[in-house]
Amino acid sequence: MNPSSDGEEKKPTPREVPLEVVNDLPKSERAGRASAGSSTESRQGSSSPFRFVVSLLVGALADWLEVMFPFAWLPIDCVTAAVFFMLWGLRWETALVLVPELIPGLNMFPSWVLLAFYLGQKNRGTQDGPRQ
């Protein structure tokens, strides 16, 4: 009888790779590995101007509709938040804008347009990369 064949299989132990090894990679190789690993980031990066323009138009339309039809603010805000979630994903900034939008009277402030500008500027800043 073999001493290692007692019914248990040896599982490989995970190896830890020090962070210094990752930092030694050239930037082009790191970028290639990061973009190949997640298709969502590459899709979001290529359509950023489109997402910004659509979110700006949706935000402007929502803020205009809230001024024109003040009693329909709840469905307008729900639809607008859903569109922003579809365009930008689940972001805490969108939830932060919902708080003043759901308070009657404060919803007259153009917060959806400001959110569109904020998300567009933030996304543009991350695509440019770190500035040196």
Secondary structure as the mmCIF struct_conf table of DSSP 4:
data_model
#
loop_
_struct_conf.conf_type_id
_struct_conf.id
_struct_conf.beg_label_comp_id
_struct_conf.beg_label_asym_id
_struct_conf.beg_label_seq_id
_struct_conf.end_label_comp_id
_struct_conf.end_label_asym_id
_struct_conf.end_label_seq_id
TURN_TY1_P TURN_TY1_P1 PRO A 3 SER A 4
BEND BEND1 ASP A 6 GLY A 7
HELX_LH_PP_P HELX_LH_PP_P1 GLU A 9 GLU A 16
HELX_RH_AL_P HELX_RH_AL_P1 LEU A 19 ASN A 23
TURN_TY1_P TURN_TY1_P2 ASP A 24 ASP A 24
BEND BEND2 LEU A 25 LEU A 25
HELX_RH_AL_P HELX_RH_AL_P2 LYS A 27 GLY A 37
HELX_RH_AL_P HELX_RH_AL_P3 SER A 39 SER A 46
TURN_TY1_P TURN_TY1_P3 SER A 47 SER A 47
HELX_RH_AL_P HELX_RH_AL_P4 SER A 48 MET A 68
HELX_RH_3T_P HELX_RH_3T_P1 PRO A 70 ALA A 72
HELX_RH_AL_P HELX_RH_AL_P5 TRP A 73 TRP A 88
BEND BEND3 LEU A 90 LEU A 90
HELX_RH_AL_P HELX_RH_AL_P6 TRP A 92 GLU A 101
TURN_TY1_P TURN_TY1_P4 LEU A 102 LEU A 102
BEND BEND4 ILE A 103 ILE A 103
TURN_TY1_P TURN_TY1_P5 PRO A 104 GLY A 105
HELX_RH_3T_P HELX_RH_3T_P2 LEU A 106 MET A 108
BEND BEND5 PHE A 109 PHE A 109
HELX_RH_AL_P HELX_RH_AL_P7 SER A 111 ASP A 128
#
